Amino acid sequence: MLVLVKANGYGHGDVEIARLVEGFGANYLGVAFPCEGIKLKKAGVKLPIIILTPGTGGFEEIIEYGLEPSLASFETAFEFVESVKKAGKRDYPVHIKLDTGMSRVGFNPRQLIELTDFLKENTYINVKSIFSHLSSAEYIIHDNFTLNQIDEFSEMYSKISDELGYKPIKHILNSSGILRYPQYQFDMVRLGIGLYGSSYVDGSSYLMPAAELQAPVINVSKVSNRSIGYGRYGRIGDEVREIATIPLGYADGINRHLGRGNISFSINGHMAPTIGNICMDMFMMDVTGCDVKVGDIVTIFGENPSAIYLANLLDTITYEIFTSVSGRVKREVCD
């Protein structure tokens, strides 16, 4: 099992998640860029780490920290081999990315002969795995396309492994693929968004949330005949209302579109609406009747409301909800 901890562990904390899954028995970690892998190695993470988007340049650091790059183009492959030569290494582990329909990066079928020739002639690198990425595994309407991707990948893999004379790790399934195509698990699966409690299979969300975003109330005011926040978009009439201030804002990942009463967050067993605009570092809620005091905890997402509820409200995906939580928000691992 390869666990994706890129983008700060999908916003959950890359070092924290890496250490957890290392203890749970994961076999590989995956990150997007070398800087993410270097951070994990400096933190003492021992699992092998695949760099999914190594780009060009900076290969010296990849080698220095023992990271394993995916090679998705000849330009990258040639440059990396030269770096391995300069470092005096041989049989350096790499991963070959094949493009079977995502049309983003990877070697395509027309490049297969040139690719196999390059890999056979090269003793400086060793192919640890060959993989591709499913573009639409969560969508039933694209099942034929997904199955064609898997078939094309299997055919390309067989041709490469036959020429190499050995069988690298074979993997194509992402989180949605794991749920919908278990018969194609091959040698390894790549668990990303599913680990963090979100699924887009059939538009459902039946996985348990892995995290909650919470913050304490820092102020409670009784207000009447007042306006709330920037631009005076929150208005209070003659009736006295209780307004709570929470120390999270759009700099922390609270989308501004959630202000002005567009959502209610959980506090003391109640759902209380936002009021006024979301500020950079704070937002306000109307907590009238919720018996709120300073220090009470507000849940932004978790079980209620869920991240997928926020995503649907904002016409986006949970990936964006999670990864928008900024680095200054403290991550805590709970027992």
N, C-alpha and C positions, 0 to 999 in steps of 0.2 A: 504493500500500500504506500502510495506517495501522497503526502498531505501538503496542500498548498498553503503557504504562510506568507505569500506576497502581499504587498500593499498593507504592511503592518498587520499581518494575520487577518486580512479582510476587515481591518479596523479594530480587531479584538486584542491586538498586542502580539507582535510576531515572536518575541523571545518567550513570552508566557505560553503561547500556544505550542511553540516548538518544544519547550521543555515538557509540557503535558503529554503531547503525542509521542515524544521520545520514550516517556515512561510507559505509555500504553502499548508500545510495540510497533510503531510505524517503521517502515523500512527506508523511506526517502522523504526529503523535504523538497518543495519546489518554490522558487522565488522568481521574480521577473528580471531583476537586474543584479549585477555583481555587488553593488553596495549593500543590498539587502542580505545577501549571503555572507558577506564579510562581517556585518553586524552580528549575525547569529554565531559565526565562528568565534568572534571576539568575546561573545557571551558564554562560550564554553559548550555550545551545542555540538554533539559528536556525530549525529546522523549525516550521511552523505547528502549533499545539496545540489540539485539541478538548477542551473541558471537558464530559464526558459527564453529570455530575450537578451542574449549577451551583446548583440550589436557588433560594433567594430571598435578596436582599441581597448586598452585596459586589461589585456589578457595576462599580463605579468602578475597582476594582483589576483586574478582567478587562480593561476597556478600556485602562487605563493600561499594562498589560503586553502588549497586543495579542493576548490569548487569544481563542479563538473558542468561544462557548458553544453547547451544544445546547439548543434550546427544546422543552419537552415538555408545556407547559401554557399556557393563556392568561394565567394569573396571572404566570407567569415572563416570558412574551413581553411583556406590557404593561409590566411593571416594567423590563425590559431596554431597551425602546424609550425610556422616559423617561430612563434613564441615558445612552443614546446622545445624546438631544437635549441634555441638560445638558452633555455633553462637547463639543458642537458638531460631531458627526460625522455622516456620511451613508454609506449603503451599507456598513454595518458587517457583516462576514461572520458568519453564524450557520448552524446546522445544525438541521434539523427532524427530531425523533424521532417516529416513528409506532408505535403499539401494534397489532401484528398477532396477538397471542396470548400474549405473555409476561405481560400484565396487571400490569405493574409501573409504568411511566410511558410517556407518549406520547399523541399525538392519535389518537383512534379514528375509524372511518369515519363515525360520526354527527356528528362535529365538522368534517368535511371542508369543507363549504360556508363555514362561519364562518371556518375557517382560511385558505382561499384568498382570501376577501374581505379578511381582515386583512393578508395578505402583499401582495396587489395594491395596497392603499391606502397601504402603508407604504414610504416612501423612505429611512427611517433605517437599515434593515437590508437585507442582500442574502443570499439563500439560497445558500450554497456547496454544501451537500449535503442530501439527504433520505435517511434511513436507518431501519431497523428492526432488531430483534434476534431471532435464532432461539432458541427455548427448549430444543429437544430434537434438534438436528441430529445428535448422535452416536448416537442410538437408532434402529435399523432399525424397531423396532415403531411408531415415531411418524413414519415417512416421509410418510404421507398428511397428517398435521397440519403437518409442516414444509413440504410442497409447497403446502398451502393458505395458510400464512403468506406464502410467496414470491409466490403469485398475488395475494393481497390487497394485499401491499406494492406489487407492480408496477401494479396497478389504481389504487391511491391515488396513487402517484408520477405516473402518466400524467395524472390529473385535475389535480394540483397544477401540474405543469410546463406543461400546456396552458394553464392560466389565467395562469401567470406569463409565458409567452411565451419562456421559455428553459429549458434542461435542466441543473439542478444535478447534481452528482456523486451517483450512485445506488449505495447499498451496503447489503448485508444479511448477508454471510457472515462468521461468526466462524471460529475455528480448525477446528472440526469441520466447518463448512459448506464451508470451503476444500477439505478432504480429500474430502468426500462429494458435493458439489454444484458441481463446477467450472464447469458450464454456466451457473451463475447468479452469476458473478463480477461482472457488470455493470461499473461504472466503477472500483470500488475494493473491496478486501477488508480486513478488520480482523484482524490477526494478534495473538493474545494468548498463551494458554498453550502453543500449538504452538511459538512462538519459543523457549520455555524448555525444550523437549525432552519435553513430555508430551502424550499423546493419549488421548482416551477413545472413539475410534471402535472399535466392536466389542470394547471392553474391552482393547484392546491398547496396548502402549507400544513402538513401533518407531522413535521419533525419538531422536536422540542427545541425551543430557543436555547442557544448556548450561552447567551449573555443578556444582561439587562443594562440599560443606560439609566442611571439614577442620579439625583442630586438633592441636597437638602434645601428646605425653605430657609432663606436668610432674613426675610422681613415679612411681617403681616401688618397691613394698615386697614383701618376702617375708613371708608371714603364715601362721600356723597357730593353731588354737584361739582364733580371734578372730571378732568380728562386724564388719560393714562398713556404714557409713553410718547415717543417721537411722532410728530405730526398730529397728535391728539386724536389718533384713530380709535382709542378706547374712550368711551363716554359713560359717565355715571350720572344718573339723575338724582331725584330727591331721596330715593331709597338708599339706605346705608348698605354698602357692599364691602366684603372683605377681600382684599387684594394681596396675594402672596407674590413675592419676588424670588426667583430661582436663578442661581449663578451659572447658567449655561446660555449661550447665545449663538448667533450664526457663525462666530469664529470657532465654535466647538462642534458644529454640525447640526444645529437646530435650524432647519430651513426657514427662511423668512415667510414663505407661503403658509407656514403653520400658525402664524400669528393671527390677530384680529378674530379670534373665536373659531378659526377653521378646524381646530382639533381640540379634543379634551384629553388630558393626561390623568394618570391614576394617582390618587393620594388618599390615604386613610380609608380605603375601600370605596371611594367615590371617584367619579370622573368629572374633572373640573376643566372648563374651557380656558384657553388662552385669552388674553385681552390686550389690545394695543399691538403695536409692532414688536417683532422680535428685535432685541438690541444685539450689539456685538458680543456682549459678555453676560447678558441677563435676559430673562423674559418674565412676564407677569401672567398670573392666572386669577380668575375670579373663583375664590374658594368659599364663597358664602354658603353656610350650612354644612361645611365639611369638618368643622371643629379642628382647624389647623393652627399649629403653633410653630415658632421657629425651631428648626431641626427636623421637622417631619420630612419624610422622604417622598419625592415625586418620581414616578417611573415614566420615562419618555418612551422607551420601547422595551419589550420583554414578552410576557404572556399577554398583557393588556395595557395599552394597545400593542399589537404585534408589529414587527418591522415590516411585514408584508402589508399590513393595513396602512402604515405610513407611506409605503411605496406606492400603493394603489391611489392613495389620496393625492400624491404628488405626481402621478403619472410617470413613475420611474420604476426601478427594480431595487430589491433589497441590497444588492451589491453596493449601490450608491449610498443607501442609508447607512450601512455599516462603515464604509470607507470614508464617509464624510466626517466621522467622529475624529476630531483633531488630536494631535499628539499630546496636547497639554491636559487632556482628560485622563485622569489616573485610571489604570487598569488594575483590578484586584482579582486574583484567583481565589474562588471560594471552595470550601470543602463540600 
